[in-house]
Amino acid sequence: MPLDLSELAAPGSTAVLVMEMQRGVLGDIARFPGLREICAERGTVAATARVLAAARAAGVPVIQCTAAFRADRAGSHTTNTPFLRNLLRDPAHMLEGTPAIEVLPELAAAGDLENRRYHGFTPFTGTTLDQVLRSLGVTTVVGVGVSLNLAIPGLCSEAVALGYRVVVPVDAVAGIPAEHGDAVLAHTISLLATRTTADDLAKAWSPTDGAAP
């Protein structure tokens, strides 16, 4: 029998991982207009904002998992995938210290933690994320953000391999094309994570959830 969401994502043992919701990815200086359009059409940023507001209100840690590059690309594998080889032909792409790597203003809060990486597509490998989560007593992670092409499946796979349980609000993630993202949710994420919605997750974190009217 599936676990109740309020138990699976209990505030005392859960953290939200926000994947690459950055200005240079989805914001006003985005390099991925197609993905930005899909997120706008589907309300992905708004759904993510609802998840984060509910998490902060319930005391659930929010960790902004961001990507950046040094100008000299030191510490980054830049030629081992076709995607990165093409992307980094632009020497100014997602440079550390530039507005492009900032979290979308509507999703940022002073109390959030940040897990920045300089290589790869996933949040755990080569970062201190696992140690940070364990220090917080986290056993369940909620994955939101982009994209369903690479980062979200990678997040889920890595988290499960490390022993975490995973929850994915389907309206707070997106991929390109949209139909591909839907297929990944149906045929890959469903095997790794409990799928829910932003509103159902917020309800599970509400202190009045289940209370008598």
Beta strands, then each sheet from edge to edge (+ up, - down):
strand 1: 14-19
strand 2: 62-67
strand 3: 113-117
strand 4: 140-146
strand 5: 165-169
strand 6: 173-174
strand 7: 194-196
sheet 1: 3+ 2+ 1+ 4+ 5+ 7+
sheet 2: 3+ 2+ 1+ 4+ 6+
end
